[in-house]
Amino acid sequence: MSDSALSLREFTRQLPKAELHVHIEGTLEPELIFKLAQRNQITLPYPDQASLHAAYQFDNLQSFLDLYYAGAGVLITEQDFFDMTWAYFLRAKADGIIHTEIMFDPQTHTARGVSIETVFAGIAGAARQAKAELGISSYLIMSFLRHLSEAEAFATLDAALPLRERYADLWIAIGLDSSELGNPPEKFQAVYARCRELGFRLVAHAGEEGPASYVRDALQLLKVERIDHGVRSEDDPALMQYLIDHSIPLTVCPLSNIKLKVFDSLDDHNLKNLLDRGLNVCINSDDPAYFGGYLLDNYMQTAQALNLTASHLRILAANSLRSSFLPEQYQQAWLQALDNVPAHD
């Protein structure tokens, strides 16, 4: 790597950044999967880390999800969830992340007999320690699995609500993830209405593999404030104008989109076009252990493929801060710190 490339990487690392689209179960690296499997006396269907990593070749979203849910099977105890989350925070610190909004899927774990209290306690414990020791703030986005029924989403919400006061500093938002095709936003309209009544912030995956109409429906039917992915919005000019006019955040995940064949290559990705059109897009890592890069890698590989300038990268970082659920005064303080990062040569 040239000196100038190293310089651009360091410039980008120094930019205060928020990560708004990361699934904590998707940060589970092969090394930790094997460590937790040994701790919990679980036999994995792979003889070693290399064999597991070799399986990270996906044809589509579903082929990834099958392996993702299998990997999550090693998470049993509160300490397991803590260790996974703490490992992510250490990586976040190294990448210059100052705030993160972490998605987690209780249904993945309660279906295996793990209590929802265990899931919350482990993740929240690491989040609170990260704030105290690493200076990284965070919120939790409890996400419903869209391939399951709305009734099961309601059951998960009901099970979690008794924990709300205990984790009021962290758990502020609701999300929707898993298999998009065939599971439109309208399927979860009632549970989202209930979450809105309860005062939760609302986000949803839409327009990754699903069509642009899913983005529109997530906004109109679910009343979300932020769209996770949203890259298919480009197929609908009227929707694009709506997103521009209302500064709707799109949490785009470039390396994920390539790994799951949403785009053939990073050179084909529409992020720069969305940015140049005036959309409020930011870069995120999605499931970094599986997709080949954490946040800084997503920034740098995308910058190289799409010829993004230091100005583009500064805008993307600023968008991430403005699109976060941080209170206004904290957003403004970080935006000021962003402005103070010396210009890249």
N, C-alpha and C positions, 0 to 999 in steps of 0.2 A: 504493500500500500504506500502511496506517495505521501510526502510530508503534507501536501495540501489536503489530501483525503483525511489524514490523521487530524489535521487542524479542524476540518469541518466536523468530524466526529466529536472532537472535544468541545467545539462550540455548541453542538447540538446537545451533548451531555449536560453542559452547563445551563442550558435553557430550563427554567422551571416548567415542568410538564405535569399534567394530570393524565392518568390512564382511566378511561371510563368504560372500557369494554374488555374485561378479562374474567374468565371463568376460573375460579380458584382450583377446581378439580383438573383443569387443563394446564396447570403449572406443575403437575406431578411428574417429575423427571424419572427416567428408568432406574437410576441409582436409588432414589427414595422408594420407588415402588418395590424393589427387591428388599430393601431394608425393612419396610413395613410388613411385607409378606413374611419375612423371616421372624420378625417380632411377634406377629399374630398367627404364626404357624399355618400360613396359607400357601398352597402349592400353585405356582403360576404355570400357565401352559407354554412358557418359554424357558429354555434352559439357562439363559443368561441375558445380561443387559443388551448385548449386541443383537441377539435374536429378537428381542422385543423392539428395539429401535428399528430394525430392518422391516418390521411390520408396519411402520409409519408411512406406508404408501397408499394413498386413498384415491378411490375413483370418484367419490362424491361425499356429500355431507353424511349420509347414512353409514357408509363404510367407516368413516372416522368415528361416528357415535358408537358403533358397536365396540370398537377397541377402547374408546373413552370410558364407557360404562364398565367394561371389564377391568380397566386400570383402577377405577375408583373403588373396586371391591376390596382393596387392601386397607381401606380407611375404616377402622373399627372404634377406636377409643378417642377420647378428647385429646390425648397427646398426639395421636396421628394427625388429627385436623390442625392442631397447633403447629406441628412440625412442617406440614405442607405449606401452611400460610406464612409461617416465619421465613421459610426458604424463598418464597416469592418476595417478601418485603426486603430481604437482603439484596435480591437481584434488582428490585425497584430502586433501592438506594443507589446502587452502582450505575443505574441508567439515568439518574437525575429526576426521578419521579418524586414530586412533593405531595401529591394527593392521588388517591386511587379509589375507585368505586367498584367494589368486588362483587361479581355475581356468584351465587352458589345455589346448588340444586338439592334441597332437602329430600325430595322424592327419590333421588338416586340412592340415598342412604337409608331412609326409613323403609323402603321396599325390601332392604336386606336385614331389617331388624335393628338398625342403629337408631337410637332415639333422637328426635329433633333437638332435644336439649344438649346432647353430646356434640352435634354438628355446630350449633350456635356457640357453645362454650369454647370449643377449640379454636374456631376461626376468630371469634371476638377477642379471646385472650391474646392471640398473636397481634391483632390489630391494635389493641390498647398498648401492648409492649412496644410496638413499632412507633407509635406516637411518642411514647415516653423516651425511648432510647435512640430512635433513628430520625425523629422529627417529621415523620410521614403521617399525614392525616388520612382518614379513610371513612367511607360509608359502605354499608352492606346492601346489596340488591338481592332479595330473596326471589328466585326465579321459578316459575312454573314450567313443567315439561309439557310442551304442547302436543306431543303424541299421546299423552294421557287425557283423560276426560276432564271437563270443567268441574264435575263433582269432586274429582280427586284433588283438583286445585283448591276448591273450597275447603276440603278436609285438611289440606296442608296449612292453609291460612288459619283455620280454626285451631289447629294444633300449635301454631307458632304464636298466636296473639297473646297467650298468657306470659310469653317471654318478652313482650314488647317493652315494658317498662324497664326491665333489667338491662336491655340493650338499646335503650332510647338514644344514646349518644352515637350509635352506629347504624342500626337498622332503620333506614328511612325510606326505602324504595322497593318497588316490585318490578320484576322483569318476566319475560316470556322467551324461552329458548327451546332447543331440540329441533326435531324434524319439521321443517317449514312447509314443504310441499304437502298439500292435502290437509293441512291444519291451519286454516285461515284465522285472522284475528277475531272475526265474528264469533268463533267458537268459545271465546273467553270474555265476551262482552259483559256478562253479569258479574263475574268475579272481579273484573277490573272496575266496574261501577262500585262494587262494595269496597274495594281498596281505596278508591278515590274518596268515598264517604269517610273512610277511616283516616284520611289525611296523608296517605303515602304518595311519594313522588312516583311517576309511572314511566317506564320505558318498555320497549319490545323489539325483538328481532323482526325485521321485515325487509323484503327486497334483497335477499342474499341469493338463494335459489328460487324463492317465490317471486311472483311478478310485481310490477310497480303498484298494481291495485292493492296489494297487501300493505304497502306503505301508506297509501291513502286511507285504507280501512283502519290501520293501527292509529292513525291520527284522528279520524272522524268517529270511529266506533269505540275504541279503547281510550281515547283522549290522552294519549301519551305525549310527553314533553320532548322526548328524544327517541330517535330511531337508531337501532343497532344494525349496522351494515348500511342498507339503503341504496346500494350501488345500482340496483335495477330502476331506480327513480328516473334515470336518464331516458327510459323508454316512453315516458309520459311528459310531454312538454308543459302541459298545464300544471301537473304536479311539481315539476321542477320550478316553475315560477312561484308556486305556493311556498315551497321550501325556502326559496330566496327571500320572498316578501316577509316571511315570518321568522327567518333566521333559525329554522328548525335544525338542531344538531344531528349530524350523521356520524356515528362512531365507526369509521371505516377501518378494516383490518386487512392490509394488503397481502402479507405473507399467507394468511389464512385463505384468502380468496384464490391464491395461486395453488396452494396445497389441495384445496377442495374443488379445483377445476372451474371456479366461477369465471376466471379469466385464464387464458392459455399461458400467459407470462406476465411478469411485472411491466414489461414494455407496453403491454396492451391495456393495462389498468386505467380506469377512468378517473382516478383521484385528482390528477392535475387538471383535467378538464372541469371537474366539479368545482375545484378550488378557483380556477380562472373564471368560471361562470358566476362566482360570488356566493356559492353555497357554504354553509357553516360546517365544514368537515374537519375531523381530527383523526390522527393515526393512533391505532391501538393494536394489541398483540393477540387478543382472542384466547387461544389455547396454546401458549408459546412452547410448552414442552413437546407438543405434537407437530407444530407447524414451522419449526426451525428458526425461531427468533423471538426474543423479548422486545420491549418497546424500542430501545435504541437501535436494534438491528432492523426493525420495521422502518424506522425513520431513514436509516442510512441506505438500505437496499432500495427503498422506494426513491430516494433522492438520486441515486446513481442511475436507476432504470429510466426515470422520467425527467432527468436533468433539472431537478428542483434546486433552487438557489437558497442561500442562507436566509434571504427574505421570506421565501416560501416556508422554510422550516420554522422561522420565528412566528409567522402567521398561524401555522398549524399548532404550535405550542400555545399561542394566545387563545386560539379557538377551544383548545382542550380545557383551559382554565375557565373561560366564559361559559362553556357548556356544562361545567360541573355543577353539582348541587351545593357547593360551598356558599356560605352567606356572602353577600355583595362586598362587604368590607375586606374579607379574606381574598376574594377574587381580585379586587383592586390592588391589594398589597402585593400579590404575586405578579400581577401584570406590570406593576412598577418595577419589581425585581427583574422581570423579563426584559423590560426596556433598558435596564442597566447592564445587561450582559454585553460586553464589548462586541462590536461588529466583527464579523469574520472577513478576513482579507480576500 
